[in-house]
Amino acid sequence: MTARILIVDDVAANRIVQQARLSAAFYEPLLANDGASCLAMLRDERPDLVLLDLGLPDRSGLEVLAELRRDPCSRDVPVIALTASGTTAERLAAFAAGADDVMDRPAAERVLLARLRNLLRTRAEVEYPTTGDPVLAGLAEVPIPYEPQGTVAVVAAADTAQAETLCGALSGLLRDRLIVVTRREALADIFPGQDRATVPEVFILQDDGRNPSGILRLLSELKSHQATRHAAVCVVGPAGAGDEAAMAFDLGADDAVGPGVTAEELAMRTRGLIRRKRQADRRRARMQDELRLAMLDPLTGLYNRRYAVPQLGLIADRARAERTQFAVMVMDLDRFKLVNDLYGHAAGDQVLVEVARRLTAHLRESDILARIGGEEFLAILPRSSLAVARRVAERLCQVMQDQPIRLHSGQELHVTVSIGVAVAGTSGEGSFAVDRLVEQADLALLESKGSGRNQVTYRLSAA
């Protein structure tokens, strides 16, 4: 899908030039000539990135930037601020207001397009696939009241003296820990004064002008190295300007600045890198949690029905291809309603957790165990004959009845389980139909219940 770029500039000629550049690069340009129309289009059109000229006729571009950062619908949209004056004060003010980058006008086309690609790619890596208001969807970034101290590594080019000088200039401007590392240390898992599991949040690659290509190779390695690929990387020096800057952005740099950058601006850029890196980390963690919860039962930690049913189909396909058998077990706790009625639902939850633990302990790693109902469990045993399934099912019944379950209150409950087993692959191609197989296991479970509970009933799937 083509990215939509909002161009905000009060000069028509500037808008037309930028529109032509972006169209040629296969973006969809949107045009606004003042701050009010910019904010309206942010709400109505939802662009993917904003090119914002700071010299607007109706209000300051800094005010527009601050306002869009306050709006939950637009505060995560990348913004490149364009300034005609290029003064240090205006650049710092733009970063303070929330700009992702600040470029002098006219910006070099190659560098600007590379920066666009970079910011859009970074956003896509952590963006939720949602529609509508992110606040209503519960996906707005939660304000963090306190951010812990981070670690920033300045990577020395040839010797450490220049890197130590840069650390000294930044030390009074950043509350984060600053360390100097060599190129070799930057690619290692261990950093000075840190444990093996800790990696700097930001790497500043300082180019002394002697070997810009070496800096870009190091950048590429950091972005592909398992331990550092999620760290933010900023290239500073000749390798962060001109065509080298464009190449740096395409190689994955999170920021790139030329040799004339002030310590104050570099500190603000670094703080922005830390903030965005932590936001990306939180979003990745949240997405991983949601993916995990989508296939796991939150109480027992076992797989849920949504995960188990497709896996059953895959195992059936594999068994058909290999001409092997596999078994399905449907298990139900006996008289579990009495546990909840007599001891409460908290006690019932403790029982379910312990039952899940015991079942897991007595199944193979290759087996799949899922909780598919309140007190009902499903086990899938690949490459298992009736004889194997019989031994496993009878062992599961035995481990339940042999030892009572001790509640947090100190009470002990004797719990038993009824099991229905169906084995597939015993009577031809048709015996692999998974719906029929689960139905057979369910019928076998009903027979176990009707015959006095705490026992196993077996069925061979019919062709």
N, C-alpha and C positions, 0 to 999 in steps of 0.2 A: 504494500500500500504506500502511495506517495506521501512523503511527509509534507505537512503544511507549515509554511514559514510566514509569520506576520512581520511585514516591513513597516516600521513606524518612522515617518520622516515628513517634515512639512514642506520640503522642496520636491516639486514634482519630478524634476530631472533626476534627482537621486533615487526616487522610488522606481522610475522607469529603468534606470541602469541596473539596480538590484533585481528588479523583476525579470529582466532579460537574462541576467547571470543565473538566477535560481531556476528559471524555466529551462535553460540550456542544460542544467545539471539534474533535470527531471524532478524538481520540487514543485509544489503548488504554492505560488506566492499569494498572500493576502495583503491588502494595502490599507494603511491608515495614515491620516495626515496630521493628527493631533492626539493629545493624551486621552481625551474623552472617547474618541472613536476607538482608540487602542483598547481601553478597558472594556468597552461594549463588545468588541469583537473577541476579546479573550473569553468573555462569558458565553457568547452566542456561537462562535465558530470553533472554539477549543483548538487553537493551533498547537503544533508540536514544539515550536521554538519561536522566539521573538528577537528580531533585530531592532533595537531601540535607540534612536538618535536622542541624545540628551538635551538638545536644543529645540524644544517644542514651543509652539506659539501660545498655547492656552495655559499650560502649567509646566513646571520643571519636569524634565525626564526623570530626575531623582525621585520626585513625588510620585510619579506614575509607577516607577519601579517598586517603591516602598508599598504602594497600595496593592499592586498585584501580588506581592509577597504576603500581604495580610489576608488575601482571599484564598480559602481552602481549595477552590477550583483551579487556581492558577499559580499557587505558590511553588509548585514543583516544576513548572514549565521553565526550561533553560532560557536564559536571557543573555544576549551579547550586547553590551552597551557600546555605542559608537560616539566618539567625542571629537569635535573639531578643534577644540583648544589644546587638548592633550596635556593640561596642567596636572601636576602631581596631586593637588588638592581635589580636583574633580574626579580623577581616577580613583583615589582612595574613598571619596564619598560614594561613588558608584558601587564599589565593592562592599562598603558598609551597608548600602541600601539593599544588597542582595544580588548584584550582577554575577553571573558565572564567569564572565570575562569582559574586559574592556579593551577596545581596539581604537586606534587613531583613524580618523577619516582622512583620505580614502583608504580603506583596508585592502591589502594585497589580495587579489581574487583567489589565488591558490591557497593561501593561508586561511582565508575566511571560509572557503568551502571545506577545507580539511577540518577546521574547528567545528563547523556545522555537523559534519559526519561524526566527529568524535563525540559531541554532546548528545546527538540523537542516538548513537549506538549505546552510550552509557545509560541513557534514560530507558531505552528498550530492554536492557538487561535486567532491570529491577522493577519494571512497571507492571502493575496488576492489570489483567485483561478484564476490565470492568467498564460499564457504561453508567451514565447518570452521575448524580452528586456523590463524590467520594465520602462526604461526611455522612450522608444518609446510608451509604453502603457500609459504613463502619471501617473505612479504609484510610481515613485521614491520618497523617502522621501524628502520633501522640507527642505533645511537648515533653521534652526531657528536662526536669528541673535542675539536674546537675550532670555535667559532663566530666568524666574523670580525665586526669592528665594523660596525654598521649605521648608517643615517641616519634620523633622526626629524625631520620638518618640523612646526614649530608654525605654524599659519596664523593670521595676525593678523586680528582682526575689522575694526576701523576704523583704528587706528594700531598701530604695532609695539611700543609701550612695554609693554603688558600681556603680549604674547607673549614679549618679551625677559625680563620678570620671571619668567614660567613656565619659560623655558629655564634661567634662573639657578637656580631651585629644583630643577630636574631634573638639572642638570649634575653634581652630586655624587653622584647616585643611579643614573645610567645610564652605562655605559661607551661608549655609542653616541654618534655625532656628532649634535649638535642644531643645527638651523638655523631661522631665522625667514624665512618667505616671505609674500608678499601673496597675496590670492585670485587675482589674475591670474597670478602665478608658479606657483601650485599647479596650474593647468590648462595650463601650458606644458610643453614637453618639456625645457626647460633650467632647471636650478636653480643657485643661486649656488655657485660653486666646484666644480661637477660637470660631467662631459662629457654629451653629448646622450643617451647610451644609459643613463645612470644615473638611477633614480627613487627617492625615499625609500621605505623599506619601510613606514613608518608616517606618517600625517598626523594630527596632533592639531588638530581644528577648535575653536578657542576662541571661545565665544559670550560677549559682554559684556552680553547682555540687551537690547540695542537692536534687534536684528533676527534673532530666532531662525529665521524663515522663510528668510532669506538663507543662514544656515548649512546648513539642510536642502537648499536648492537647490544649494549648493556640493557637499554630500555626494553628491547625485544625479549631478551632473556628473562628479565624481571616479570614481564607480563605473561610469560609462558611457564615460569617456574611455579611448581605446585604451592610452595610456601608463601610466595609473594604476589601471586596473580591478582589478588583482590586489594593489594596495597595501592595507594595513590602515588603516582610518579610525576614529578615536575622537573622539566629540563630547563636549566638556567645557563645562559651564555650564548655564544655564537650558534650552537646547535639548536637553540630555542628561538631563532629568528629566521625570517626569509623562507627559502625553500626547505631548509632543514627543519624548520618548525612545522611546515606542512607534512613532511615525512614523519616527524615525531608524533603528531596527532594521529596519523594513519597507522602508526605502529602501536598505538594504545596509550600514549602519554595523556595524563589527566590535565596537564597544563604545560605550557612552554612559554618562556619569556626571554628576551634578549639580554645582552650584558649590561644594558643601562638601567635595569630595574632597581628601584630603591629598596632598602631593607624594609621600610614600612609597607610598601606594596607587596613585597614577597611574603612578609608575615601575614598580611590579610589574605593573600592567595592561599597560603598554607592553612590558615584557619578554615577557609572555605573548603579546601580539599579534605580536611579532617571531618568537617561537618557532613559533607556529602558522602564520604566514605562510610561514616557511621550510619547514616540514613540508609545507604545501600545494604549494609550488613544487617540492619534491623529488618529490612524488607525481605532480604533473602532468608533470614531465619524464620520470619513469619510465614513466608511461602512454603518453606520446608515443613514447618509445623502443620500447616493446613493440608499439605500433601500427605503427611504422615497420618493425620487424623482422618483423612478421607478413606484410608484403608485399614485403620486400626480401631478396635473397640477401646474407648477411653478408660473404662474401668479395669479391664483385665490385661490390656496391652496385646491381646491376641488380634489376629486379622478379623475383619468383619465380613458380612455376607457379600458386600459390594466387591471386595477383593477376591474372596474365595471362589465365587461362581465362575468368573473368567479363568481362574487358575485351573479349575476342574476341567474346563473345556480344553485348555492347553495340554494338561496331563493326559486326557483322553486321546487327543491327536497324536501325542508322542507314543502312547502305548499302541495305538493302531499302526503307526509306522514301524515300531520296533517289534510288533507282534508279542507284546508282553501283557501281563495282567496288572491291574491296580484295584485297590479297595477303597470304599467309602464307608465311613462310620458316622452315624447320627447318634448322639449321646444326650441323655436328658437326666437331670438330677431328680431323684425320687422324692416326692412329697415336699418339694421345695417351698411351696406356698405356706406350709406350716412353720417353716423357719422364719419367714417374714412376719407371719401373724403372731408368733409366740415371742420372738426375740427382737423384731424390728427390722426395718430395711437396711440399717447400717450393718447389722449382723449378717443379713443376707448378702450384702456386698462383700464382706470379709470372706464368706463361704465361697462365693464365686471366684474371688481372687485366688484363694488357696486351691480350689479345684483346677483352675487354669494352670497354676504352677505345677501341680502334680501331673496333669495330663502332658504338659510340655516336657517335663522331666523324663517321661517314659515313652516318648516318641522320638523318632530319628530326626536329624537335622533336615533331611530331605522331605519329611512329611509336612503337611500344611494343616494347622489347627486354627479354627475360627470359631468365634462366638456368633451364632446366627439367630439367637432369640434370647429371651430373658434368662432361662437356665438351660438352653439347648446349645450344643456344640457340634461342629462338623470337623471330622478329620479325613484327610485325603492321603492315602499311602501309595505312592508310585511304586511300580515294579514289585507288587505284593500279591502272592497267591492266597488262596483261601486258608492254607495252613499258617502262613505268616500272619494274616489278619486275625485268625483265631487266637494265636498266642498273644498278640498285642492287645486285643479286646479283653481277653480274660485277665491279663495282667492289669489293665486299667481298672476293671471292676475290683480286683483284689486290693490295689493300693488305696482305693477309696474307702473300703470297708475295714481295712486292717488298722488304721490309725484315725482317731477322732480329730476333728478340727477345733483348735483352741481359739476362742474369741478373745478380743482385747479385754473383755470383762472377766476373763478367767474361766468361763463356762466352756464345756466341751460338748461338741455336737457330733453325732455319728451320721454320716452322710453316705448314701449309696447312689449308684448310677446304673441306668438301664441303657443298653446299647443295641442298635440295629446295624448289621453289616451287610453290604452288597459288594460282590466282586465282579468286575468287568473283564471281558476278554476271554471268557471261557466257552463261548458258544457261537463264534462267528462274528462277522463285521457288525451286525446290528447291536451286539451287546455293548458297544461303546457309546450308545446314546445317553448323554449325561442326565437328561431329565428323567428318563426311565430308571436310571441307576439310583438317583436320589430318592425317587418314589419307592423303589424296592427297599432301600435302607430305612425309609420312614415306616413302611409297612412292617418291616422286621422289628423296629423299635416298638411299635404298637403291640406286637406279639410279646415282646419282653415285658412290657408294662402289664399286659393282660394276664401273663403267666406268673405274676407274683413279684415283679420288679427285681432289681439287683442281679440281672443276668444278661446274657448275650444271645441274640437270634441271628442266624445267617441266612443269606439268600444269594443265589447265583443269578446274575442278570440274564433275562431271557433274550434270545436272538430276535 
